[in-house]
Amino acid sequence: MHPLANKIIVFFYLTVVSYTVTARELTYWLDTAKDNPTSATISIDTSQLGEFVLEPSREVSSSANPSTLNIGCLTSEKSKTTIQFGKPIDCQSLQWQVQFKKLQNNQYNASSQQNIYSPEGWWLLFEWGNLPRIAGVKFASVCVAGNENICAKIPDKSGGPLLFAWGKNTATITTDRLNLKLFADSDILSHELPNISRQLEQQYTYLSQVFSHKQQQLNWSLIWTAIDQKYKTVSGAAGAGAYIANYLVDDGKLTNKTLPMLLRVSAHETIHGLSSYTFPAWINESLAEYYAFKAVQLSKVKTRVPVNEWQKNKHTFPHANAGLYEAQNMVVEQQDMSYYPLFYLKGAAFWQTLEQALQKSGKNLDTYIALLNNKADTNTISLSQPFIDAMIKAIGKETWQTIANQYL
C-alpha cells in the first residue's frame, strides 16, 4: 500500500461495530438431494447470533471468475431475503446451493479444484467459493445432515482450504504413521493398495522429518480420480486434512506410469499438507516438486529426473529464459499464470542442481530447508540471506553464483 500525502488533513470519526458471537461453534449442515446427487444445500442456524456480518468465501488465488452464491436469509418474520456480504443482518438461518461435477470418462483434472460426485457413492467439497464465513466466528464445522459424526473443522483463514470428502470410502490405509481414508472413483488400484501403503508411509516418514515440526500419526482423506493420458496432465491439490491426486489411465486401464506418477503427485501434495513453513509460491511449488522426486526415489520407483526434464524441455518451454524471481513477480504482480509452470520444472531443476553441488561437499539440502523460512521479511520473493550465506559457505561463492545466474 502506498501512503497518501495531502496538504489538507481531514479527520474522520468512525464508529466501529463489533459483533459478538454467542454460539460456541457454528455448524454448516450439508444435505445432498436424494434425486440429484450433483446438488446439495448448505444451511446454518444463526438464530442465536443476533446481528452479524457475512464474509465471502475464500477463493482460489488464480481464479479469474469468483464464484457467486445465492444466499437466502430466513428472518424472524419467516420471510426470505437475499443477503449482501459485508452488511449487518439478522437472520434465523442461512441457506444456499452448491453443485458437484459428476465424475465420468476419466477427464477430471484434480488441480481444477471443482466439487465432485462419484457414482461410487462419495462426494468431495472444496472450500473455495462454497463456504462464506460469519465475521467473529472462530470455530465452525461442516457436517453431513442426518449424521453429525461425519464432520470437518473449517480451517483458519491463514491455513489451507478445507477439502471435505464423505460417503462410501473405498478403503482405509492404516500403518504406524498413517490413518488414511481412501475415496477412489474405481477399484482398479485395489490390488496395488498394500504396495502403495508401504510407499506412502515411507514417503511420510521422510518428508515429515524435513518439512514438519510435529511427528505424529497422519489422519487424512485421500481422493484418487482417474485421468486419461490423452489429456496430457496429471495433477493434484492439497488442503486441510486431505489431498486429491489424479492417477493415469489409458482407455480405462493402468499404465506403467500410473504408480510412479500417483506416488509423485501424492508426495507433492503431502508436502503442501504437512509443511510447517511459509514460502513464496515459487519456493513452495518447486520444493514440493523436487522433494516429491526425492521421496519417490526412496521407493526405488523409476521417475522423471528434474534436471534432465528441464534440459529436455527448456528450448520449447514458455518463458524458459525468465528467472524464478521474475516468474514469481509476473504471477503475483501481473497475475500472469502462464509463468507458473516454471515453478515446477525449472524450480525443481534448480534445487536438484544445488543439491548436486552440496553432495560434492558431503552435504545435502535437507539440513538447510529451515533457513529458507524468511521470518525477517515474509513478503520477499527471494531466498533468505541466511540460506544464501549457508550455500556460499558450503559450495563456494563462485559455484553458488553460477547456479543462481542459471536459474534465479
C-alpha positions, 0 to 999 in steps of 0.5 A: 500500500502506498501512503497518501500525502495531502496538504489538507488533513481531514479527520474522520470519526468512525464508529466501529461495530463489533459483533459478538458471537454467542454460539460456541461453534457454528455448524454448516449442515450439508444435505445432498438431494436424494434425486440429484446427487450433483446438488446439495444445500448448505444451511446454518442456524444463526438464530442465536447470533443476533446481528452479524456480518457475512464474509465471502468465501475464500477463493482460489488465488488464480481464479479469474471468475469468483464464484457467486452464491445465492444466499437466502436469509430466513428472518424472524418474520419467516420471510426470505431475503437475499443477503449482501456480504459485508452488511449487518443482518439478522437472520434465523438461518442461512441457506444456499446451493452448491453443485458437484461435477459428476465424475465420468470418462476419466477427464477430471483434472484434480488441480481444477479444484471443482466439487465432485460426485462419484457414482461410487457413492462419495462426494468431495467439497472444496472450500473455495467459493462454497463456504462464506464465513460469519465475521467473529466466528472462530470455530465452525464445522461442516457436517453431513445432515442426518449424521453429525459424526461425519464432520470437518473443522473449517480451517483458519483463514491463514491455513489451507482450504478445507477439502471435505470428502464423505460417503462410501470410502473405498478403503482405509490405509492404516500403518504406524504413521498413517490413518488414511481414508481412501475415496477412489472413483474405481477399484482398479488400484485395489490390488496395488493398495498394500504396495502403495501403503508401504510407499506412502508411509515411507514417503511420510516418514521422510518428508515429515522429518524435513518439512514438519515440526510435529511427528505424529500419526497422519489422519487424512482423506485421500481422493484418487480420480482417474485421468486419461493420458490423452489429456496430457496432465496429471495433477493434484491439490492439497488442503486441510486434512486431505489431498486429491491426486489424479492417477493415469489411465489409458482407455480405462486401464493402468499404465506403467506410469500410473504408480510412479506418477500417483506416488509423485503427485501424492508426495507433492501434495503431502508436502503442501499438507504437512509443511510447517513453513511459509514460502513464496509460491515459487519456493513452495511449488518447486520444493514440493516438486523436487522433494516429491522426486526425492521421496519417490526415489526412496521407493526405488520407483523409476521417475522423471529426473528434474534436471534432465526434464528441464534440459529436455524441455527448456528450448520449447518451454514458455518463458524458459529464459525468465528467472524464478524471481521474475516468474514469481513477480509476473504471477503475483504482480501481473497475475500472469499464470502462464509463468507458473509452470516454471515453478515446477520444472525449472524450480525443481531443476534448480534445487536438484542442481544445488543439491548436486553441488552440496553432495560434492561437499558431503552435504545435502539440502535437507539440513538447510530447508529451515533457513529458507523460512524468511521470518525477517521479511515474509513478503520477499520473493527471494531466498533468505540471506541466511540460506544464501550465506549457508550455500556460499559457505558450503559450495563456494561463492563462485559455484553458488553464483553460477547456479543462481545466474542459471536459474534465479 
